[in-house]
Amino acid sequence: MGLFRAIPKLLHKHVVMASETRESRERHRWQTHGAEPPPTAIVELIDGFKVSKALFTACKMKVFDLLGDEGPLSTADIARKIGASEGGTGYLLDACAGLGLLDKTEGGYSNTPLATLYLLSDGEYSLHSFVMIHEEFSWPFFSYLDFAVREGTIQAQRALGTAGEDHYQESFYKNREKKLQFMRAMHGHTKVAARQVATAFDLSGFTSACDLGGSTGALAYELARQYPGLKVTIFDLPEVIEDAVCFKPHGPQTVQVSFVPGDFFRDTLPEADLYILSKILHNWPDDKVHQLLSRISRSCKPGETASSTSFSDTHEDPSIF
Ligand SMILES: C[S@@+](CC[C@H](N)C(=O)[O-])C[C@H]1O[C@@H](n2cnc3c(N)ncnc32)[C@H](O)[C@@H]1O
């Protein structure tokens, strides 16, 4: 256990150390000059949600797709093409320009290289669907954060009007369109980090791996590319496996990757000498995490390994979100 688990901790440590250094430098400056600290950090925290929402809204209104196809365009043209008011569109475009997502010139607005790489809905490294998942699911949940903290429960009923017992069936997989959006979101988010994850450790000693809840295989294909002697099985729900073919890349590494449908809480896990859990454990309450890890532990033979990686979650009981 614990190979990939170290990654978020290291990142967390790095971020905490960086902010501690900045904070102690600033504190030293205020103390030396006998002045009150400026409220900059607090104001940034207060305004942070506006930045996210501007990005979500521009993605939702397909501003980056439009400018990818036809940019540069004027405010009036963009407003007409996305079916929005000229005044409101102007504010949104200027916000995106201020955030480094759009360039504003006399010829109009166009995507910056950052937006071109990550925000077009059909880009190779697209995070567009990942943004939309945050707009449609995370945003409503976080609006009820105070209830989640008070009650210690997932706020599915208040946020989405669902029971919150099976988030996948109730929300992400309730129809094929939503399912593909979720799969695209996972694919994009995992693909941008897959190479770093695959090469963070030397896995050349393993010959077989099973990526539990491995979705489209974004990490599996990268592992296969990096380790030609490794066979990777993706084990995920049947409705995911049936559409995983939509995400199959070209290249010789594809022969090393196979897909097995199943439920990791109920069905027999495929045999492997390395088990991978990428962005899985944060989805479940402690009793389910315990159940899953116990099942993996029973499947492991001596000398085999289970690894967990989380690309962003470091909180202690994220299941309430
Ligand atoms: C947050 S996604 C992570 C996907 C992928 N591991 C990644 O890093 O991009 C969680 C995945 O777990 C799968 N999953 C959820 N419940 C499952 C279950 N009971 N058995 C197998 N897979 C499951 C979902 O279908 C989804 O693909």
The ligand as an SDF file (V2000), in Angstrom:
LIG
                    3D

 27 29  0  0  0  0  0  0  0  0999 V2000
  -13.9790    9.0820   -9.9950 C   0  0  0  0  0  0  0  0  0  0  0  0
  -13.9910    7.8380  -11.2290 S   0  0  0  0  0  0  0  0  0  0  0  0
  -12.2540    7.5240  -11.4380 C   0  0  0  0  0  0  0  0  0  0  0  0
  -11.9530    6.9290  -12.7790 C   0  0  0  0  0  0  0  0  0  0  0  0
  -10.4750    6.5840  -13.0120 C   0  0  0  0  0  0  0  0  0  0  0  0
   -9.9600    5.6780  -12.0220 N   0  0  0  0  0  0  0  0  0  0  0  0
   -9.6360    7.8350  -13.0730 C   0  0  0  0  0  0  0  0  0  0  0  0
   -8.7140    8.0090  -12.2840 O   0  0  0  0  0  0  0  0  0  0  0  0
   -9.9210    8.6700  -13.9530 O   0  0  0  0  0  0  0  0  0  0  0  0
  -14.5410    6.4000  -10.3380 C   0  0  0  0  0  0  0  0  0  0  0  0
  -14.6840    5.1610  -11.1930 C   0  0  0  0  0  0  0  0  0  0  0  0
  -15.0900    4.0790  -10.3420 O   0  0  0  0  0  0  0  0  0  0  0  0
  -16.0770    3.3200  -11.0230 C   0  0  0  0  0  0  0  0  0  0  0  0
  -16.9070    2.6080  -10.0490 N   0  0  0  0  0  0  0  0  0  0  0  0
  -17.8000    3.1440   -9.1770 C   0  0  0  0  0  0  0  0  0  0  0  0
  -18.3750    2.1750   -8.4450 N   0  0  0  0  0  0  0  0  0  0  0  0
  -17.8330    1.0050   -8.8660 C   0  0  0  0  0  0  0  0  0  0  0  0
  -18.0270   -0.3520   -8.4940 C   0  0  0  0  0  0  0  0  0  0  0  0
  -18.8960   -0.6860   -7.5260 N   0  0  0  0  0  0  0  0  0  0  0  0
  -17.3100   -1.3030   -9.1300 N   0  0  0  0  0  0  0  0  0  0  0  0
  -16.4260   -0.9630  -10.1220 C   0  0  0  0  0  0  0  0  0  0  0  0
  -16.1960    0.3070  -10.5100 N   0  0  0  0  0  0  0  0  0  0  0  0
  -16.8940    1.2780   -9.8920 C   0  0  0  0  0  0  0  0  0  0  0  0
  -16.8560    4.3640  -11.7950 C   0  0  0  0  0  0  0  0  0  0  0  0
  -17.6120    3.7860  -12.8400 O   0  0  0  0  0  0  0  0  0  0  0  0
  -15.7490    5.2860  -12.2670 C   0  0  0  0  0  0  0  0  0  0  0  0
  -15.2280    4.8760  -13.4970 O   0  0  0  0  0  0  0  0  0  0  0  0
  1  2  1  0
  2  3  1  0
  2 10  1  0
  3  4  1  0
  4  5  1  0
  5  6  1  0
  5  7  1  0
  7  8  2  0
  7  9  1  0
 10 11  1  0
 11 12  1  0
 11 26  1  0
 12 13  1  0
 13 14  1  0
 13 24  1  0
 14 15  1  0
 14 23  1  0
 15 16  2  0
 16 17  1  0
 17 18  1  0
 17 23  2  0
 18 19  1  0
 18 20  2  0
 20 21  1  0
 21 22  2  0
 22 23  1  0
 24 25  1  0
 24 26  1  0
 26 27  1  0
M  CHG  2   2   1   9  -1
M  END
$$$$
